[in-house]
Amino acid sequence: MRSTSDRIRHALSFEILALLLVIPLGAAVFDMPMDHIGVVSVVSAVIAMVWNFVYNHMFDRALQRLTGTTLKRPWVRVLHACLFEAGLLTVLMPFIAWYLDVGLWQATLMDMSFSAFYVVYAFFFNWGYDRLFPLAEWASEDGSSGGQ
């Protein structure tokens, strides 16, 4: 199980790298000012960071209880990323509509676009993070030092 300090490092590094990617990309794709997308992205990142910390802890506890380990195989990573984004979608869509003064449908499409980016990003970020910072328990489970 990851420590609290490791979870904080994970959450902060995840969100900082994501912001560096998503703000200019979102401004270009949605043809909106970078400062507007920046505010939406930063507020969303703060909400996501808190959710990330809570969700990952709950997911790991459930995974450990169900399987006896926190080792995440590729199919578990896909489930992990999709469930995370589904929870976030329900919170962020109304905020996006309000702040950007767009309709709920446009906000939903924007939120789903951000979510699609983050599902792919989360999969690869978490995989890389686990490779850079593997847990000792994984070495005995798959014969390597990094989670699969």
MDTraj code that builds the backbone (N, CA, C; nanometers):
import mdtraj as md
import numpy as np

residues = "MET ARG SER THR SER ASP ARG ILE ARG HIS ALA LEU SER PHE GLU ILE LEU ALA LEU LEU LEU VAL ILE PRO LEU GLY ALA ALA VAL PHE ASP MET PRO MET ASP HIS ILE GLY VAL VAL SER VAL VAL SER ALA VAL ILE ALA MET VAL TRP ASN PHE VAL TYR ASN HIS MET PHE ASP ARG ALA LEU GLN ARG LEU THR GLY THR THR LEU LYS ARG PRO TRP VAL ARG VAL LEU HIS ALA CYS LEU PHE GLU ALA GLY LEU LEU THR VAL LEU MET PRO PHE ILE ALA TRP TYR LEU ASP VAL GLY LEU TRP GLN ALA THR LEU MET ASP MET SER PHE SER ALA PHE TYR VAL VAL TYR ALA PHE PHE PHE ASN TRP GLY TYR ASP ARG LEU PHE PRO LEU ALA GLU TRP ALA SER GLU ASP GLY SER SER GLY GLY GLN".split()
xyz = np.array([
    [0.0860, -0.1180, 0.0000],
    [0.0000, 0.0000, 0.0000],
    [0.0903, 0.1238, 0.0000],
    [0.0542, 0.2230, -0.0757],
    [0.1328, 0.3457, -0.0843],
    [0.1157, 0.4314, 0.0409],
    [0.2213, 0.5021, 0.0762],
    [0.2187, 0.5906, 0.1925],
    [0.1458, 0.7205, 0.1574],
    [0.1107, 0.7960, 0.2599],
    [0.0441, 0.9244, 0.2382],
    [0.1337, 1.0190, 0.1598],
    [0.2624, 1.0252, 0.1942],
    [0.3523, 1.1156, 0.1218],
    [0.3670, 1.0737, -0.0249],
    [0.3690, 0.9441, -0.0509],
    [0.3755, 0.8960, -0.1888],
    [0.2485, 0.9331, -0.2641],
    [0.1343, 0.9217, -0.2000],
    [0.0079, 0.9587, -0.2645],
    [0.0023, 1.1086, -0.2945],
    [0.0585, 1.1894, -0.2055],
    [0.0630, 1.3344, -0.2294],
    [0.1546, 1.3644, -0.3474],
    [0.2737, 1.3012, -0.3527],
    [0.3654, 1.3192, -0.4659],
    [0.2967, 1.2780, -0.5965],
    [0.2262, 1.1663, -0.5921],
    [0.1550, 1.1169, -0.7097],
    [0.0514, 1.2182, -0.7570],
    [-0.0323, 1.2648, -0.6665],
    [-0.1404, 1.3568, -0.7023],
    [-0.0861, 1.4878, -0.7580],
    [0.0140, 1.5447, -0.6921],
    [0.0700, 1.6715, -0.7385],
    [0.1385, 1.6582, -0.8739],
    [0.2194, 1.5555, -0.8903],
    [0.2891, 1.5393, -1.0180],
    [0.1904, 1.5089, -1.1308],
    [0.0874, 1.4314, -1.1023],
    [-0.0161, 1.4018, -1.2013],
    [-0.0810, 1.5311, -1.2503],
    [-0.1240, 1.6155, -1.1575],
    [-0.1985, 1.7361, -1.1945],
    [-0.1097, 1.8412, -1.2594],
    [0.0118, 1.8592, -1.2117],
    [0.0998, 1.9603, -1.2705],
    [0.1321, 1.9259, -1.4158],
    [0.1702, 1.8025, -1.4411],
    [0.2002, 1.7621, -1.5786],
    [0.0757, 1.7728, -1.6666],
    [-0.0385, 1.7330, -1.6139],
    [-0.1630, 1.7414, -1.6916],
    [-0.1945, 1.8856, -1.7295],
    [-0.1790, 1.9791, -1.6359],
    [-0.2074, 2.1203, -1.6658],
    [-0.1160, 2.1739, -1.7754],
    [0.0095, 2.1338, -1.7706],
    [0.1042, 2.1784, -1.8729],
    [0.0626, 2.1304, -2.0124],
    [-0.0072, 2.0188, -2.0171],
    [-0.0536, 1.9646, -2.1448],
    [-0.1926, 2.0160, -2.1836],
    [-0.2848, 2.0180, -2.0886],
    [-0.4262, 2.0385, -2.1213],
    [-0.4639, 2.1851, -2.1454],
    [-0.3981, 2.2802, -2.0813],
    [-0.4381, 2.4202, -2.1005],
    [-0.4144, 2.4660, -2.2450],
    [-0.2934, 2.4527, -2.2980],
    [-0.2783, 2.4965, -2.4379],
    [-0.3565, 2.4096, -2.5362],
    [-0.3639, 2.2807, -2.5093],
    [-0.4387, 2.1914, -2.5971],
    [-0.5879, 2.2259, -2.5949],
    [-0.6445, 2.2460, -2.4749],
    [-0.7863, 2.2806, -2.4623],
    [-0.8200, 2.4131, -2.5269],
    [-0.7336, 2.5124, -2.5099],
    [-0.7570, 2.6435, -2.5719],
    [-0.7590, 2.6316, -2.7235],
    [-0.6696, 2.5522, -2.7784],
    [-0.6639, 2.5346, -2.9237],
    [-0.7843, 2.4562, -2.9758],
    [-0.8170, 2.3468, -2.9095],
    [-0.9260, 2.2603, -2.9563],
    [-1.0614, 2.3300, -2.9459],
    [-1.0862, 2.4020, -2.8363],
    [-1.2170, 2.4635, -2.8146],
    [-1.2227, 2.6086, -2.8601],
    [-1.1124, 2.6586, -2.9163],
    [-1.1050, 2.7953, -2.9670],
    [-1.1547, 2.8952, -2.8617],
    [-1.0984, 2.8835, -2.7429],
    [-1.1321, 2.9720, -2.6323],
    [-1.0031, 3.0320, -2.5779],
    [-1.0146, 3.1449, -2.5114],
    [-0.8942, 3.2058, -2.4550],
    [-0.8252, 3.1110, -2.3550],
    [-0.6934, 3.1147, -2.3594],
    [-0.6174, 3.0266, -2.2722],
    [-0.6469, 3.0552, -2.1247],
    [-0.6742, 3.1822, -2.0885],
    [-0.7018, 3.2122, -1.9482],
    [-0.8338, 3.1503, -1.9022],
    [-0.9337, 3.1442, -1.9903],
    [-1.0613, 3.0806, -1.9545],
    [-1.0417, 2.9294, -1.9344],
    [-0.9740, 2.8684, -2.0296],
    [-0.9462, 2.7246, -2.0184],
    [-0.8545, 2.7010, -1.8989],
    [-0.7638, 2.7945, -1.8739],
    [-0.6737, 2.7827, -1.7593],
    [-0.7491, 2.7804, -1.6267],
    [-0.8459, 2.8708, -1.6101],
    [-0.9242, 2.8739, -1.4855],
    [-1.0025, 2.7438, -1.4701],
    [-1.0700, 2.7031, -1.5777],
    [-1.1456, 2.5773, -1.5725],
    [-1.0516, 2.4614, -1.5411],
    [-0.9358, 2.4604, -1.6024],
    [-0.8400, 2.3510, -1.5817],
    [-0.7838, 2.3498, -1.4401],
    [-0.7498, 2.4661, -1.3872],
    [-0.6930, 2.4722, -1.2515],
    [-0.7977, 2.4337, -1.1469],
    [-0.9191, 2.4888, -1.1580],
    [-1.0255, 2.4513, -1.0641],
    [-1.0548, 2.3023, -1.0754],
    [-1.0628, 2.2550, -1.1981],
    [-1.0864, 2.1125, -1.2197],
    [-0.9726, 2.0287, -1.1621],
    [-0.8504, 2.0777, -1.1770],
    [-0.7341, 2.0042, -1.1251],
    [-0.7371, 1.9957, -0.9727],
    [-0.7771, 2.1032, -0.9070],
    [-0.7848, 2.1006, -0.7602],
    [-0.8909, 2.0000, -0.7154],
    [-1.0062, 2.0054, -0.7801],
    [-1.1119, 1.9090, -0.7479],
    [-1.0637, 1.7670, -0.7789],
    [-1.0007, 1.7498, -0.8939],
    [-0.9506, 1.6182, -0.9335],
    [-0.8409, 1.5683, -0.8407],
    [-0.7559, 1.6601, -0.7912],
    [-0.6481, 1.6191, -0.7029],
    [-0.7034, 1.5634, -0.5715],
    [-0.8022, 1.6300, -0.5179],
    [-0.8647, 1.5797, -0.3954],
    [-0.9320, 1.4449, -0.4242],
    [-1.0064, 1.4386, -0.5333],
    [-1.0726, 1.3141, -0.5728],
    [-0.9698, 1.2044, -0.5991],
    [-0.8593, 1.2388, -0.6636],
    [-0.7526, 1.1446, -0.6929],
    [-0.6991, 1.0803, -0.5648],
    [-0.6713, 1.1619, -0.4662],
    [-0.6187, 1.1121, -0.3390],
    [-0.7179, 1.0166, -0.2734],
    [-0.8430, 1.0606, -0.2625],
    [-0.9466, 0.9795, -0.1972],
    [-0.9771, 0.8534, -0.2785],
    [-0.9992, 0.8707, -0.4086],
    [-1.0357, 0.7592, -0.4953],
    [-0.9277, 0.6519, -0.4996],
    [-0.8007, 0.6918, -0.5179],
    [-0.6933, 0.5931, -0.5254],
    [-0.6784, 0.5150, -0.3958],
    [-0.6959, 0.5823, -0.2846],
    [-0.6892, 0.5123, -0.1559],
    [-0.8027, 0.4096, -0.1454],
    [-0.9241, 0.4530, -0.1791],
    [-1.0391, 0.3618, -0.1725],
    [-1.0227, 0.2466, -0.2724],
    [-0.9773, 0.2768, -0.3929],
    [-0.9601, 0.1741, -0.4947],
    [-0.8554, 0.0716, -0.4501],
    [-0.7408, 0.1198, -0.3994],
    [-0.6363, 0.0284, -0.3541],
    [-0.6825, -0.0584, -0.2374],
    [-0.7554, 0.0004, -0.1441],
    [-0.8071, -0.0790, -0.0315],
    [-0.9027, -0.1871, -0.0810],
    [-0.9912, -0.1500, -0.1731],
    [-1.0858, -0.2478, -0.2283],
    [-1.0121, -0.3552, -0.3076],
    [-0.9159, -0.3143, -0.3889],
    [-0.8388, -0.4096, -0.4682],
    [-0.7618, -0.5057, -0.3779],
    [-0.7015, -0.4517, -0.2738],
    [-0.6268, -0.5371, -0.1814],
    [-0.7203, -0.6341, -0.1095],
    [-0.8383, -0.5872, -0.0716],
    [-0.9343, -0.6744, -0.0039],
    [-0.9848, -0.7834, -0.0969],
    [-1.0084, -0.7490, -0.2234],
    [-1.0623, -0.8460, -0.3189],
    [-0.9581, -0.9430, -0.3734],
    [-0.8351, -0.8922, -0.3946],
    [-0.7337, -0.9749, -0.4610],
    [-0.6121, -1.0064, -0.3746],
    [-0.5978, -0.9366, -0.2623],
    [-0.4820, -0.9585, -0.1757],
    [-0.3598, -0.8775, -0.2143],
    [-0.3708, -0.7913, -0.3167],
    [-0.2576, -0.7101, -0.3618],
    [-0.3090, -0.5804, -0.4237],
    [-0.2191, -0.4834, -0.4345],
    [-0.2537, -0.3599, -0.5049],
    [-0.1939, -0.3577, -0.6448],
    [-0.1356, -0.4682, -0.6887],
    [-0.0802, -0.4796, -0.8236],
    [-0.1930, -0.4634, -0.9252],
    [-0.1740, -0.3736, -1.0208],
    [-0.2783, -0.3453, -1.1195],
    [-0.2361, -0.3974, -1.2570],
    [-0.3064, -0.4950, -1.3039],
    [-0.2872, -0.5466, -1.4397],
    [-0.3498, -0.4465, -1.5372],
    [-0.3193, -0.4560, -1.6652],
    [-0.3748, -0.3576, -1.7608],
    [-0.5271, -0.3428, -1.7561],
    [-0.6027, -0.4513, -1.7472],
    [-0.7488, -0.4381, -1.7454],
    [-0.7963, -0.3672, -1.6191],
    [-0.7252, -0.3837, -1.5076],
    [-0.7614, -0.3141, -1.3836],
    [-0.7299, -0.1650, -1.3982],
    [-0.6218, -0.1331, -1.4675],
    [-0.5875, 0.0080, -1.4920],
    [-0.6945, 0.0762, -1.5772],
    [-0.7487, 0.0063, -1.6758],
    [-0.8546, 0.0628, -1.7588],
    [-0.9783, 0.0887, -1.6725],
    [-1.0184, -0.0085, -1.5927],
    [-1.1322, 0.0087, -1.5020],
    [-1.1075, 0.1236, -1.4055],
    [-0.9881, 0.1278, -1.3471],
    [-0.9491, 0.2317, -1.2525],
    [-0.9645, 0.3703, -1.3151],
    [-0.9117, 0.3902, -1.4351],
    [-0.9169, 0.5201, -1.5015],
    [-1.0599, 0.5590, -1.5387],
    [-1.1376, 0.4643, -1.5891],
    [-1.2757, 0.4943, -1.6302],
    [-1.3645, 0.5304, -1.5121],
    [-1.3530, 0.4579, -1.4020],
    [-1.4332, 0.4894, -1.2833],
    [-1.3944, 0.6248, -1.2247],
    [-1.2661, 0.6542, -1.2255],
    [-1.2198, 0.7841, -1.1766],
    [-1.2835, 0.8959, -1.2573],
    [-1.2774, 0.8869, -1.3892],
    [-1.3305, 0.9927, -1.4755],
    [-1.4820, 1.0036, -1.4675],
    [-1.5511, 0.8933, -1.4501],
    [-1.6972, 0.8985, -1.4372],
    [-1.7383, 0.9786, -1.3143],
    [-1.6689, 0.9592, -1.2044],
    [-1.6980, 1.0355, -1.0829],
    [-1.6712, 1.1837, -1.1021],
    [-1.5633, 1.2137, -1.1698],
    [-1.5269, 1.3532, -1.1928],
    [-1.6239, 1.4224, -1.2887],
    [-1.6686, 1.3510, -1.3889],
    [-1.7600, 1.4060, -1.4889],
    [-1.8857, 1.4638, -1.4242],
    [-1.9401, 1.3944, -1.3278],
    [-2.0647, 1.4389, -1.2643],
    [-2.0470, 1.5694, -1.1863],
    [-1.9272, 1.5966, -1.1397],
    [-1.9016, 1.7186, -1.0631],
    [-1.8607, 1.8353, -1.1536],
    [-1.7791, 1.8066, -1.2533],
    [-1.7196, 1.9146, -1.3320],
    [-1.8102, 1.9726, -1.4402],
    [-1.8994, 1.8948, -1.4969],
    [-1.9832, 1.9436, -1.6064],
    [-2.0640, 2.0685, -1.5684],
    [-2.1320, 2.0721, -1.4542],
    [-2.2057, 2.1953, -1.4199],
    [-2.1127, 2.3157, -1.4003],
    [-1.9954, 2.2938, -1.3439],
    [-1.9002, 2.4035, -1.3249],
    [-1.8542, 2.4592, -1.4603],
    [-1.8223, 2.3725, -1.5540],
    [-1.7773, 2.4159, -1.6868],
    [-1.8867, 2.4980, -1.7551],
    [-2.0095, 2.4511, -1.7485],
    [-2.1215, 2.5239, -1.8114],
    [-2.1360, 2.6626, -1.7500],
    [-2.1290, 2.6709, -1.6199],
    [-2.1450, 2.7993, -1.5513],
    [-2.0294, 2.8938, -1.5827],
    [-1.9071, 2.8485, -1.5661],
    [-1.7923, 2.9384, -1.5803],
    [-1.7719, 2.9852, -1.7241],
    [-1.7860, 2.8962, -1.8183],
    [-1.7640, 2.9325, -1.9585],
    [-1.8898, 2.9870, -2.0249],
    [-2.0000, 2.9908, -1.9502],
    [-2.1273, 3.0418, -2.0010],
    [-2.1666, 2.9718, -2.1312],
    [-2.1645, 2.8385, -2.1228],
    [-2.2059, 2.7559, -2.2364],
    [-2.3215, 2.6682, -2.1904],
    [-2.3923, 2.6122, -2.2845],
    [-2.5036, 2.5234, -2.2522],
    [-2.4543, 2.3928, -2.1904],
    [-2.5453, 2.3226, -2.1286],
    [-2.5093, 2.1950, -2.0650],
    [-2.4585, 2.0938, -2.1670],
    [-2.5164, 2.0958, -2.2880],
    [-2.4705, 2.0015, -2.3902],
    [-2.3259, 2.0308, -2.4296],
    [-2.2948, 2.1584, -2.4548],
    [-2.1572, 2.1939, -2.4902],
    [-2.0624, 2.1644, -2.3744],
    [-2.1054, 2.1940, -2.2533],
    [-2.0217, 2.1643, -2.1361],
    [-1.9991, 2.0144, -2.1224],
    [-2.1024, 1.9367, -2.1507],
    [-2.0881, 1.7911, -2.1447],
    [-1.9880, 1.7424, -2.2490],
    [-1.9980, 1.7943, -2.3713],
    [-1.9029, 1.7565, -2.4764],
    [-1.7606, 1.7971, -2.4395],
    [-1.7455, 1.9174, -2.3834],
    [-1.6129, 1.9625, -2.3415],
    [-1.5592, 1.8743, -2.2295],
    [-1.6445, 1.8471, -2.1320],
    [-1.6033, 1.7640, -2.0190],
    [-1.5678, 1.6233, -2.0654],
    [-1.6463, 1.5702, -2.1581],
    [-1.6158, 1.4367, -2.2103],
    [-1.4847, 1.4365, -2.2893],
    [-1.4570, 1.5464, -2.3587],
    [-1.3292, 1.5576, -2.4305],
    [-1.2125, 1.5613, -2.3321],
    [-1.2270, 1.6424, -2.2280],
    [-1.1238, 1.6458, -2.1237],
    [-1.1104, 1.5079, -2.0595],
    [-1.2243, 1.4435, -2.0346],
    [-1.2216, 1.3107, -1.9725],
    [-1.1509, 1.2085, -2.0609],
    [-1.1768, 1.2141, -2.1906],
    [-1.1100, 1.1209, -2.2820],
    [-0.9587, 1.1416, -2.2769],
    [-0.9172, 1.2684, -2.2769],
    [-0.7743, 1.2977, -2.2634],
    [-0.7212, 1.2387, -2.1334],
    [-0.7929, 1.2635, -2.0240],
    [-0.7446, 1.2202, -1.8931],
    [-0.7472, 1.0686, -1.8752],
    [-0.8403, 0.9992, -1.9387],
    [-0.8404, 0.8522, -1.9292],
    [-0.7111, 0.7975, -1.9881],
    [-0.6759, 0.8459, -2.1059],
    [-0.5524, 0.8007, -2.1704],
    [-0.4314, 0.8474, -2.0889],
    [-0.4332, 0.9732, -2.0509],
    [-0.3232, 1.0299, -1.9718],
    [-0.3058, 0.9550, -1.8403],
    [-0.4163, 0.9290, -1.7689],
    [-0.4090, 0.8599, -1.6392],
    [-0.3527, 0.7198, -1.6545],
    [-0.3936, 0.6498, -1.7585],
    [-0.3419, 0.5152, -1.7811],
    [-0.1896, 0.5180, -1.7922],
    [-0.1392, 0.6043, -1.8809],
    [0.0057, 0.6085, -1.9042],
    [0.0820, 0.6726, -1.7885],
    [0.0254, 0.7766, -1.7284],
    [0.0930, 0.8383, -1.6140],
    [0.1064, 0.7381, -1.4998],
    [-0.0032, 0.6709, -1.4656],
    [0.0006, 0.5769, -1.3532],
    [0.0908, 0.4577, -1.3813],
    [0.0916, 0.4117, -1.5025],
    [0.1809, 0.3031, -1.5402],
    [0.3260, 0.3483, -1.5230],
    [0.3574, 0.4668, -1.5742],
    [0.4926, 0.5210, -1.5591],
    [0.5288, 0.5464, -1.4145],
    [0.4338, 0.5989, -1.3382],
    [0.4586, 0.6264, -1.1969],
    [0.4916, 0.4970, -1.1228],
    [0.4141, 0.3920, -1.1507],
    [0.4398, 0.2638, -1.0847],
    [0.5750, 0.2055, -1.1246],
    [0.6189, 0.2345, -1.2450],
    [0.7517, 0.1891, -1.2891],
    [0.8619, 0.2687, -1.2188],
    [0.8400, 0.3995, -1.2035],
    [0.9399, 0.4835, -1.1362],
    [0.9435, 0.4611, -0.9855],
    [0.8272, 0.4346, -0.9270],
    [0.8152, 0.4188, -0.7820],
    [0.7405, 0.2894, -0.7484],
    [0.8000, 0.1732, -0.7793],
    [0.7309, 0.0459, -0.7528],
    [0.7239, 0.0155, -0.6035],
    [0.6237, -0.0609, -0.5666],
    [0.6125, -0.1077, -0.4286],
    [0.6871, -0.2400, -0.4153],
    [0.7465, -0.2619, -0.3001],
    [0.8243, -0.3836, -0.2768],
    [0.7388, -0.5093, -0.2938],
    [0.6110, -0.5027, -0.2576],
    [0.5242, -0.6210, -0.2657],
    [0.5097, -0.6724, -0.4088],
    [0.5270, -0.5852, -0.5082],
    [0.5094, -0.6270, -0.6462],
    [0.6226, -0.7153, -0.6947],
    [0.7418, -0.6977, -0.6406],
    [0.8575, -0.7766, -0.6853],
    [0.8334, -0.9248, -0.6635],
    [0.7698, -0.9616, -0.5537],
    [0.7456, -1.1022, -0.5240],
    [0.6263, -1.1579, -0.6019],
    [0.5425, -1.0705, -0.6570],
    [0.4210, -1.1153, -0.7246],
    [0.4401, -1.1389, -0.8735],
    [0.5278, -1.0581, -0.9373],
    [0.5405, -1.0759, -1.0819],
    [0.6861, -1.0964, -1.1255],
    [0.7759, -1.1080, -1.0305],
    [0.9142, -1.1364, -1.0623],
    [0.9934, -1.0185, -1.1122],
    [0.9357, -0.8965, -1.1045],
    [1.0091, -0.7787, -1.1456],
    [0.9964, -0.6729, -1.0372],
    [1.0596, -0.5604, -1.0613],
    [1.0521, -0.4545, -0.9615],
    [0.9415, -0.3542, -0.9899],
    [0.8782, -0.3600, -1.1065],
    [0.7731, -0.2657, -1.1413],
    [0.6400, -0.3345, -1.1617],
    [0.5306, -0.2645, -1.1281],
    [0.3963, -0.3207, -1.1474],
    [0.3617, -0.3281, -1.2938],
    [0.2770, -0.4213, -1.3297],
    [0.2352, -0.4391, -1.4688],
    [0.1043, -0.3729, -1.4926],
])
top = md.Topology()
chain = top.add_chain()
for i, resn in enumerate(residues, 1):
    res = top.add_residue(resn, chain, resSeq=i)
    for name in ("N", "CA", "C"):
        top.add_atom(name, md.element.get_by_symbol(name[0]), res)
traj = md.Trajectory(xyz[None], top)
